């Protein structure tokens, strides 16, 4: 009888451990899914910037790089109002930014009237560093629009890790250890 009791206790401990492992696996799966979504949206805005070369200034909306504001997405502080080129080009740029904002908010998929198609609290930042513009070898002047862009997407993670170093949506997720960020830098090719 004691042997059966000990066997039951061992089985119970094993089953509880499997349950805890399953819970951790679900959290890891959610984190992985959100990161994959963020990478897709990051690639999307880079393509949109590349396509809308006539209105590059309109995509440089994150001007305060220390705080990561303004941004698009959840609680957006950016209203697309491009005036950098022709009316047609400006409209296309405004639509591209508005569509990216919608993607960050997950409006393409709803459940119970709530948008659920993106990461939790997703925000996107795009900044431009004019100090990195290439220098013309003949005139020694900076070549416009050849600097480095920084694209960052932040969202709220499900557990604490470490505070990201890239500033996008700082202090908007409670603890900074819950804020997740993916980012990349790129320079547009100069087409002559």
Residue, then its C-alpha position, 0 to 999 in steps of 0.5 A: x500500500x505504501x509503494x502505491x502511495x509513493x508511486x502516486x506522489x511521484x506521478x503527481x509531481x511529474x504531472x504538475x511539472x508537465x503542466x508548468x512546462x506547458x504554461x511556460x511553452x505557451x508564454x514562449x510561443x506568444x512571445x515568438x509570435x509577437x516578435x515574428x509579427x513585429x519583424x514582418x511589420x518592420x519589413x513592411x514600412x521599409x518597403x513603403x519608404x523605399x516605394x515612396x522616395x518622392x516623399x521621404x520626409x513624411x516618413x521621418x516622424x519620430x523626431x524625439x529619439x530619446x523618448x521614441x516619440x512621436x510614433x504610430x500604432x496604439x495611442x498614435x500621436x502621428x496624423x499623416x499630413x504629407x506635403x513634400x511632393x505632388x498631391x498624388x505622391x503626398x496622398x500615397x505617402x499619407x495612405x502608406x503611413x495610415x495603413x501601417x498605423x492600422x497594421x500596428x493596431x491590428x485592425x485587419x482582424x477583430x474579435x468581439x469588436x476589438x482589434x486583435x491582429x497585431x502585437x499587444x500595444x504595438x507602436x512603430x517609430x521611424x527616425x532619420x539621422x541627417x548627420x550620417x548623410x554621404x558627402x559628395x566628393x566633388x562639392x564636399x556637401x552632404x547629399x540629401x536623403x542618403x542618411x541612415x534610417x532607424x525603424x523600431x517596433x515596440x510592444x508589450x511582452x508577457x513576462x519580464x526580461x531586460x529593458x531595450x536600448x532602442x527608444x520607441x514607446x518608452x515608459x508606455x508599457x508599465x515596467x520597461x522590462x516588459x517593453x519589447x523592441x525590434x529595430x533595424x537601420x538602413x540607408x536607401x540606395x542612391x539611384x542616378 
